[in-house]
Amino acid sequence: MQSNEAPVSMEVEAVPSKPSSASAALPPKPIFEPLKAHEMSDGRVQFRKVSVPPHRYSPLKKVWMEIYTPVYEQMKIDIRMNLKGRKVELKSRADTPDVSNLQKCSDFVQAFMLGFDVIDAIALLRMDELYVESFEIKDVKTLRGEHLSRAIGRLSGKGGKTKFAIENATKTRIVIADTKIHILGSFANIKVARDSLCSLILGSPAGKVYSKLRAVTARLAERF
């Protein structure tokens, strides 16, 4: 038996929801000041020591103020020369703005000790993507006697012509200290300069290295 009553439809009226008083009464978000360098290290003072080679002692005395001024005034790092231990000592301060400043200053002083000019080494303080790479001629090829002397001569060129050409093409700075080679620059540029120097050590003529260097630097310029 079926019922003849029609189903009753219920209409529900939508009532706009009011914001809860709890969410409206939330306090504003706290604003925390960034931690200072000495607070990140729990107030501990950090040190770095850089040894001074005998042949860099006199040049260091001549340009001491050029090294001291940016380290102390701009990077807010204490620096002194320990005459007894022949070391440059660096120390963080309470007003050091960044924890990385101490390491940057240490790299800057170390670059000068390796033979770079202050004008070139100071770029390590201002740019983050620069670093120094070092290697020896014997790491590339074992050479002795006159063969080693000729390899060093090929690296420098007449009057330093070859070294300057590689520096200008790769935007790096190169120091050739006896059998050790130090390169200051960015990662990609150091790789190009190192490849060119290794080719010279292995006996490639300078003309061939120049042509290859021009091709590689042209590709790098297109990429960036």
HUURDA-V367496 format. One record per residue. PSI is psi in degrees with one decimal (NA if undefined). Layout:
BEGIN
<<PSI> <PSI>>
END
This chain:
BEGIN
<<125.9> <142.7> <143.0> <5.5> <133.3> <143.2> <140.6> <122.3> <137.6> <128.2> <128.7> <123.3> <125.4> <124.9> <123.7> <130.7> <136.7> <143.3> <135.7> <146.9> <-23.6> <-43.6> <-32.0> <-25.0> <11.2> <139.4> <157.9> <154.0> <137.5> <146.0> <115.8> <136.0> <145.0> <145.1> <142.8> <168.9> <-43.2> <-23.6> <-33.4> <-30.8> <21.1> <33.6> <1.1> <140.8> <133.1> <144.8> <153.9> <144.5> <132.5> <121.6> <145.5> <113.5> <154.0> <-37.2> <-6.8> <4.2> <-47.4> <-46.0> <-33.3> <-40.6> <-33.8> <-36.6> <24.0> <-42.7> <-30.5> <-27.2> <-41.7> <-43.2> <-54.4> <-33.3> <-45.3> <-44.0> <-39.1> <-45.5> <-8.9> <47.2> <132.7> <138.3> <140.5> <160.9> <119.0> <100.7> <-33.5> <-43.6> <-2.8> <49.4> <148.0> <122.5> <133.5> <145.0> <137.6> <156.4> <171.8> <-27.3> <16.4> <121.2> <-25.9> <141.0> <-23.8> <-9.5> <-36.2> <-44.3> <-37.6> <-43.8> <-37.4> <-42.4> <-37.3> <-47.6> <-40.0> <-38.5> <-39.5> <-38.9> <-28.5> <-15.2> <-1.5> <149.5> <155.2> <-38.3> <-37.4> <-42.8> <-27.0> <-16.8> <-24.1> <-25.4> <-28.7> <-21.3> <139.5> <-25.7> <10.9> <145.8> <174.5> <132.9> <136.8> <145.0> <167.5> <158.0> <-35.7> <-18.6> <-25.4> <-48.0> <139.6> <111.5> <146.7> <156.5> <-132.2> <-30.4> <-39.6> <-41.9> <-41.1> <-36.9> <-41.5> <-38.4> <-38.1> <-35.9> <-41.0> <-43.4> <175.5> <116.4> <23.3> <15.8> <-45.6> <-44.4> <-44.0> <-37.3> <-42.5> <-40.8> <-47.2> <-36.9> <-35.0> <-1.0> <46.3> <176.0> <135.2> <135.1> <124.3> <105.2> <97.5> <-116.5> <2.1> <142.3> <129.2> <133.8> <128.7> <124.0> <-168.2> <170.5> <-49.6> <-41.7> <-36.1> <-39.6> <-43.4> <-44.6> <-40.8> <-40.7> <-40.5> <-43.3> <-38.9> <-36.3> <-39.7> <-39.9> <-37.9> <-5.7> <4.6> <140.1> <153.0> <-36.9> <-41.6> <-38.9> <-39.8> <-47.4> <-41.0> <-37.3> <-40.8> <-40.4> <-42.5> <-43.8> <-32.2> <-40.1> <-39.1> <-39.2> <-37.9> <-35.5> <-40.4> <NA>>
END
